[in-house]
């Protein structure tokens, strides 16, 4: 296919309507693929929304990966990137192509156990770009393992495979470390502390990209529960939303973290924002699939919120009932005490009346002696009544404090 014609056609839609631009880019990409010709132009930006040359190349490699989802296709893509994409755009373009195309071809995972020695050199080459090619191919295969949630296989591949070793110094890049963190977070053989340490290493890297953020948040969201998981996901996702306010996925991750922290109202607002930002179409994004996923989470958040409100109302009813029961117990206890006190006073009064009547009506004592006898008897009975009342008060006071 004539390169000048391709460039002229793409130049003609630089300022065109987005739909027209996408239509032309798809047509040119399909024609290049049918002609078995790689895109004959360089990429000057990382703008996947407006640069027709990048859009066309993106569609071309997407279709080529779908036609043959193999490490050889990934190696060819890596070599094209090295020749046509400036290094300053590689982190955005290269990582997006490797991980994005891995996701759409995740149902075809190759067995790379025999990719060593001459076979490995046949795939990645032996020139000065061999490490770069190996790195891209490793990201592509790791992306498939990640998309299938094969955490232990992913971790083993990244740490010990011949292809990963061939990537050399690129293994220190944040996207590589983020994929290791993803594998460690999902593995039940790795401690959460070690996994979070890897995640922090990738997250805090100066060259952290959007793909690094996505892999880290994805790893936190799907990891088995550990202490502080919800708070960590919520805080990191909030940071991601501040950095990428139009990214629907990061709003969704924020909703997941808030849901884990039982911040149901905030989680509902975040998932609603994710639904609003979700594009209606996309090459690697299935609108219906993501919409279903977001709506499922929204239903779970709403159900948890309603359940929490019901539990809160029930808890308040229990508290009011407990307060009423305590007040009733206090009333009954006070009534019992008053009854005992009244009984003691009444008993003393009866005893005094009976005793005084006997002293008054019988005996040969003089009037003065009878008066002293009555006073003494009254004092003893009064002391008895006071002792009963005081003892009852003291016992009730101790019971109240206990």
C-alpha positions as CSV (number, residue, x, y, z in Angstrom):
1,X,0.0,0.0,0.0
2,X,1.4,3.4,-1.0
3,X,2.8,5.2,2.0
4,X,2.3,8.7,0.6
5,X,-1.4,7.9,0.0
6,X,-1.8,6.7,3.6
7,X,-0.2,9.8,5.0
8,X,-2.2,12.1,2.8
9,X,-5.5,10.4,3.8
10,X,-4.7,10.7,7.5
11,X,-3.6,14.3,7.1
12,X,-6.9,15.0,5.5
13,X,-8.8,14.1,8.7
14,X,-6.7,15.9,11.3
15,X,-9.4,18.5,11.7
16,X,-12.3,16.4,10.8
17,X,-15.3,15.4,12.9
18,X,-14.2,12.7,15.4
19,X,-16.6,10.1,13.9
20,X,-15.3,10.8,10.4
21,X,-11.7,10.7,11.6
22,X,-12.3,7.3,13.4
23,X,-14.0,5.9,10.3
24,X,-11.1,6.8,8.0
25,X,-8.5,5.5,10.5
26,X,-10.3,2.2,10.8
27,X,-10.5,1.9,7.0
28,X,-6.8,2.7,6.5
29,X,-5.8,0.3,9.3
30,X,-7.9,-2.5,7.7
31,X,-6.4,-1.8,4.3
32,X,-2.8,-1.9,5.7
33,X,-3.6,-5.2,7.4
34,X,-5.1,-6.7,4.3
35,X,-2.0,-5.6,2.3
36,X,0.3,-7.1,5.0
37,X,1.9,-3.7,5.4
38,X,2.8,-2.1,8.7
39,X,1.9,1.6,9.2
40,X,4.3,3.6,7.1
41,X,4.5,6.7,9.2
42,X,5.9,8.0,12.5
43,X,3.9,8.9,15.6
44,X,4.3,12.5,16.9
45,X,2.1,12.4,20.0
46,X,0.4,10.3,22.6
47,X,-3.1,11.7,21.9
48,X,-5.3,8.7,21.3
49,X,-8.4,10.9,20.9
50,X,-7.3,13.4,18.2
51,X,-4.1,12.2,16.5
52,X,-5.2,10.3,13.3
53,X,-1.8,8.7,12.8
54,X,-1.8,7.3,16.4
55,X,-5.4,6.2,16.1
56,X,-4.8,4.4,12.8
57,X,-1.7,2.6,14.2
58,X,-3.7,1.7,17.3
59,X,-6.5,0.2,15.2
60,X,-3.9,-1.6,13.0
61,X,-2.1,-3.3,15.9
62,X,-5.4,-4.1,17.7
63,X,-6.7,-6.0,14.6
64,X,-3.3,-7.7,14.1
65,X,-3.3,-8.9,17.7
66,X,-6.8,-10.2,17.3
67,X,-5.8,-12.1,14.2
68,X,-2.7,-13.6,15.8
69,X,-2.5,-13.1,19.6
70,X,1.1,-14.3,20.0
71,X,4.4,-13.2,21.4
72,X,5.7,-13.0,17.9
73,X,3.0,-10.4,17.1
74,X,4.0,-8.6,20.3
75,X,7.7,-8.6,19.2
76,X,6.8,-7.2,15.8
77,X,4.8,-4.5,17.5
78,X,7.7,-3.7,19.8
79,X,10.1,-3.3,16.9
80,X,7.6,-1.0,15.1
81,X,7.3,1.1,18.3
82,X,11.1,1.4,18.5
83,X,11.3,2.6,14.9
84,X,8.3,4.9,14.8
85,X,7.4,6.2,18.3
86,X,9.6,8.7,20.2
87,X,10.9,7.5,23.6
88,X,9.0,10.2,25.4
89,X,5.7,8.7,24.3
90,X,6.7,5.0,24.8
91,X,5.4,4.8,28.4
92,X,1.9,5.9,27.2
93,X,1.7,4.2,23.9
94,X,3.8,1.1,24.5
95,X,2.2,0.2,27.9
96,X,-1.3,0.9,26.6
97,X,-0.8,-1.4,23.6
98,X,0.9,-4.2,25.5
99,X,-1.6,-4.3,28.4
100,X,-4.7,-3.3,26.3
101,X,-4.2,-5.9,23.6
102,X,-3.4,-8.5,26.2
103,X,-6.8,-7.8,27.8
104,X,-8.7,-8.3,24.5
105,X,-6.8,-11.5,23.7
106,X,-6.8,-12.9,27.3
107,X,-8.6,-16.1,26.2
108,X,-5.5,-17.2,24.2
109,X,-2.6,-17.7,26.7
110,X,0.5,-19.2,25.3
111,X,2.8,-21.8,27.0
112,X,6.2,-20.0,27.0
113,X,8.1,-22.8,28.9
114,X,10.1,-23.6,25.7
115,X,10.9,-19.9,24.9
116,X,14.6,-20.1,25.9
117,X,17.9,-20.0,24.1
118,X,17.6,-19.9,20.4
119,X,13.9,-19.9,20.4
120,X,13.9,-16.7,22.6
121,X,16.5,-15.0,20.4
122,X,14.3,-15.9,17.3
123,X,11.4,-14.0,18.9
124,X,13.1,-10.9,20.4
125,X,16.2,-10.8,18.2
126,X,19.8,-10.2,19.3
127,X,20.3,-6.5,18.4
128,X,20.6,-3.5,20.6
129,X,16.8,-3.4,20.9
130,X,16.4,-7.0,22.1
131,X,15.9,-5.9,25.8
132,X,13.3,-3.4,24.7
133,X,11.5,-6.0,22.6
134,X,11.6,-8.5,25.4
135,X,10.2,-6.0,27.8
136,X,7.2,-5.3,25.6
137,X,6.6,-9.0,24.9
138,X,6.8,-9.7,28.7
139,X,4.3,-7.0,29.4
140,X,1.9,-8.4,26.8
141,X,2.1,-11.9,28.2
142,X,1.9,-10.7,31.8
143,X,-1.1,-8.7,30.8
144,X,-2.9,-11.8,29.7
145,X,-2.1,-13.5,33.0
146,X,-3.3,-10.4,34.9
147,X,-6.6,-10.3,32.9
148,X,-7.3,-13.9,33.8
149,X,-6.4,-13.3,37.5
150,X,-3.7,-16.0,37.4
151,X,-1.8,-14.3,40.2
152,X,0.8,-17.0,41.1
153,X,1.5,-17.7,37.4
154,X,2.0,-14.0,36.8
155,X,4.4,-13.6,39.7
156,X,6.3,-16.7,38.7
157,X,6.5,-15.5,35.1
158,X,7.7,-12.0,36.0
159,X,10.3,-13.2,38.5
160,X,11.9,-16.2,36.8
161,X,11.0,-16.7,33.1
162,X,13.7,-16.4,30.4
163,X,11.6,-13.8,28.6
164,X,11.4,-11.6,31.8
165,X,15.2,-12.1,32.4
166,X,15.8,-10.9,28.8
167,X,14.1,-7.6,29.6
168,X,17.1,-6.7,31.7
169,X,17.0,-3.3,33.4
170,X,13.5,-2.7,32.2
171,X,12.3,-4.9,35.1
172,X,12.9,-2.0,37.4
173,X,10.3,0.1,35.5
174,X,7.2,1.0,37.6
175,X,4.8,-0.9,35.3
176,X,6.8,-4.1,35.7
177,X,6.9,-3.6,39.5
178,X,3.1,-2.8,39.5
179,X,2.4,-6.1,37.7
180,X,4.5,-7.9,40.4
181,X,2.5,-6.2,43.0
182,X,-0.7,-7.3,41.3
183,X,0.5,-10.9,41.4
184,X,1.6,-10.7,45.0
185,X,-1.6,-9.0,46.2
186,X,-3.7,-11.8,44.8
187,X,-1.4,-14.7,45.8
188,X,-2.2,-16.4,49.1
189,X,1.5,-17.5,49.4
190,X,2.7,-13.9,49.7
191,X,2.2,-11.7,52.7
192,X,0.1,-8.6,52.4
193,X,3.0,-6.5,53.8
194,X,5.4,-7.7,51.0
195,X,2.7,-7.1,48.3
196,X,1.9,-3.6,49.6
197,X,5.6,-2.8,49.7
198,X,5.9,-3.6,46.0
199,X,2.8,-1.6,45.3
200,X,4.2,1.4,47.2
201,X,7.4,1.1,45.2
202,X,5.5,1.3,41.9
203,X,3.1,4.0,43.1
204,X,5.8,6.3,44.3
205,X,8.0,6.0,41.2
206,X,8.6,9.3,39.4
207,X,7.8,7.7,36.0
208,X,4.4,6.3,37.2
209,X,2.0,6.2,34.3
210,X,-1.8,5.8,34.0
211,X,-1.3,2.1,33.3
212,X,0.7,1.8,36.6
213,X,-2.1,3.4,38.5
214,X,-4.6,1.1,36.9
215,X,-2.7,-2.1,37.7
216,X,-2.1,-1.0,41.3
217,X,-5.7,-0.2,41.9
218,X,-6.9,-3.3,40.2
219,X,-4.6,-5.4,42.4
220,X,-5.9,-3.8,45.6
221,X,-9.5,-4.2,44.5
222,X,-9.2,-8.0,43.7
223,X,-6.8,-9.0,46.5
224,X,-8.1,-11.3,49.3
225,X,-9.1,-9.2,52.4
226,X,-6.3,-7.8,54.6
227,X,-6.2,-5.2,57.3
228,X,-6.4,-1.7,55.9
229,X,-7.2,-2.8,52.3
230,X,-10.3,-0.6,52.0
231,X,-8.6,2.5,53.3
232,X,-5.6,1.9,51.1
233,X,-7.8,1.5,48.0
234,X,-9.9,4.5,48.8
235,X,-7.0,6.8,49.4
236,X,-5.0,5.7,46.3
237,X,-8.1,5.8,44.1
238,X,-8.9,9.3,45.4
239,X,-5.4,10.3,44.4
240,X,-5.9,8.8,41.0
241,X,-9.2,10.6,40.5
242,X,-7.4,13.9,41.3
243,X,-4.8,13.1,38.7
244,X,-7.2,11.7,36.0
245,X,-10.6,13.3,36.8
246,X,-12.1,12.1,33.5
247,X,-11.1,8.4,33.9
248,X,-14.2,6.3,34.6
249,X,-12.2,3.4,35.9
250,X,-10.6,5.3,38.7
251,X,-13.9,6.6,39.8
252,X,-15.1,3.0,39.9
253,X,-12.1,2.0,42.0
254,X,-12.8,4.8,44.4
255,X,-16.3,3.5,44.7
256,X,-15.0,0.1,45.5
257,X,-12.7,1.5,48.2
258,X,-15.4,3.6,49.8
259,X,-17.7,0.6,49.7
260,X,-15.1,-1.4,51.6
261,X,-14.9,1.4,54.2
262,X,-18.7,1.4,54.5
263,X,-18.9,5.0,53.1
264,X,-22.0,4.0,51.2
265,X,-23.3,7.5,50.2
266,X,-19.9,8.6,48.9
267,X,-19.4,5.2,47.1
268,X,-22.8,5.6,45.4
269,X,-21.8,9.1,44.1
270,X,-18.5,7.7,42.8
271,X,-20.0,4.8,40.9
272,X,-22.6,7.1,39.4
273,X,-19.8,9.4,38.2
274,X,-18.0,6.3,36.7
275,X,-21.2,5.5,34.8
276,X,-21.5,9.0,33.5
277,X,-17.9,9.1,32.3
278,X,-18.1,5.6,30.7
279,X,-17.7,6.0,26.9
280,X,-20.4,4.6,24.8
281,X,-17.9,3.0,22.4
282,X,-14.3,2.0,22.3
283,X,-11.9,-0.4,20.7
284,X,-10.8,-2.1,23.8
285,X,-13.6,-1.0,26.1
286,X,-16.9,-3.0,26.0
287,X,-19.4,-0.4,27.1
288,X,-22.1,-3.0,27.9
289,X,-19.6,-5.2,29.9
290,X,-18.3,-2.3,32.0
291,X,-21.8,-0.8,32.4
292,X,-23.0,-4.2,33.7
293,X,-20.0,-4.4,36.1
294,X,-20.6,-0.8,37.4
295,X,-24.3,-1.4,37.8
296,X,-23.7,-4.6,39.7
297,X,-21.4,-2.7,42.1
298,X,-24.0,0.1,42.3
299,X,-26.7,-2.3,43.3
300,X,-24.4,-3.8,46.0
301,X,-23.5,-0.4,47.4
302,X,-27.2,0.7,47.5
303,X,-28.2,-2.6,49.1
304,X,-25.4,-2.2,51.7
305,X,-26.4,1.4,52.3
306,X,-30.1,0.5,52.9
307,X,-29.1,-2.4,55.1
308,X,-26.8,-0.1,57.1
309,X,-29.7,2.4,57.5
310,X,-32.0,-0.3,58.7
311,X,-29.4,-1.6,61.1
312,X,-28.9,1.9,62.4
313,X,-32.6,2.3,63.0
314,X,-32.8,-1.0,64.7
315,X,-29.8,-0.1,66.8
316,X,-31.5,3.2,67.9
317,X,-34.6,1.2,68.8
318,X,-32.6,-1.2,70.9
319,X,-30.9,1.8,72.6
320,X,-34.2,3.4,73.3
321,X,-35.6,0.1,74.6
322,X,-32.5,-0.4,76.8
323,X,-32.9,3.1,78.2
324,X,-36.6,2.4,78.9
325,X,-35.8,-0.9,80.6
326,X,-33.1,0.8,82.7
327,X,-35.6,3.6,83.7
328,X,-38.2,1.0,84.6
329,X,-35.6,-0.9,86.7
330,X,-34.7,2.3,88.5
331,X,-38.3,3.0,89.1
332,X,-39.1,-0.5,90.5
333,X,-36.0,-0.4,92.6
334,X,-36.9,3.1,94.0
335,X,-40.4,1.9,94.6
336,X,-39.2,-1.1,96.5
337,X,-36.9,1.0,98.6
338,X,-39.7,3.5,99.4
339,X,-41.9,0.5,100.3
340,X,-39.3,-0.9,102.7
341,X,-38.8,2.5,104.3
342,X,-42.5,3.1,104.7
343,X,-42.9,-0.4,106.2
344,X,-40.1,0.2,108.7
345,X,-41.6,3.5,109.8
346,X,-45.1,2.1,109.9
347,X,-43.9,-0.9,111.9
348,X,-42.1,1.3,114.4
349,X,-45.2,3.5,114.7
350,X,-47.4,0.5,115.4
351,X,-44.9,-0.9,117.9
352,X,-44.7,2.4,119.6
353,X,-48.5,2.8,119.7
354,X,-49.0,-0.7,121.2
355,X,-46.2,-0.3,123.7
356,X,-47.3,3.1,124.8
357,X,-50.8,1.9,125.3
358,X,-49.6,-0.9,127.5
359,X,-47.5,1.4,129.5
360,X,-50.3,3.9,129.8
361,X,-53.1,1.5,130.8
362,X,-51.3,-1.0,133.1
363,X,-48.7,-1.0,135.7
364,X,-48.0,0.9,138.9
365,X,-45.3,3.3,137.7
366,X,-45.6,6.9,138.4
367,X,-46.5,9.4,135.6
368,X,-42.9,10.6,135.3
369,X,-41.5,7.1,135.0
370,X,-44.1,6.2,132.4
371,X,-43.2,9.3,130.4
372,X,-39.5,8.3,130.5
373,X,-40.3,4.8,129.5
374,X,-42.4,6.1,126.5
375,X,-39.5,8.4,125.4
376,X,-37.0,5.6,125.6
377,X,-39.3,3.2,123.7
378,X,-39.9,5.8,121.1
379,X,-36.2,6.5,120.7
380,X,-35.4,2.9,120.3
381,X,-38.1,2.4,117.6
382,X,-37.1,5.6,115.9
383,X,-33.5,4.4,115.8
384,X,-34.7,1.1,114.4
385,X,-36.6,2.9,111.7
386,X,-33.6,5.1,110.8
387,X,-31.4,2.0,110.7
388,X,-33.7,0.2,108.3
389,X,-34.0,3.3,106.1
390,X,-30.3,4.1,106.2
391,X,-29.3,0.5,105.4
392,X,-31.8,0.3,102.6
393,X,-30.4,3.6,101.1
394,X,-26.8,2.4,101.4
395,X,-27.6,-1.0,99.7
396,X,-29.5,0.7,96.9
397,X,-26.7,3.3,96.4
398,X,-24.1,0.5,96.0
399,X,-26.3,-1.4,93.6
400,X,-26.8,1.7,91.5
401,X,-23.1,2.4,91.2
402,X,-22.3,-1.2,90.3
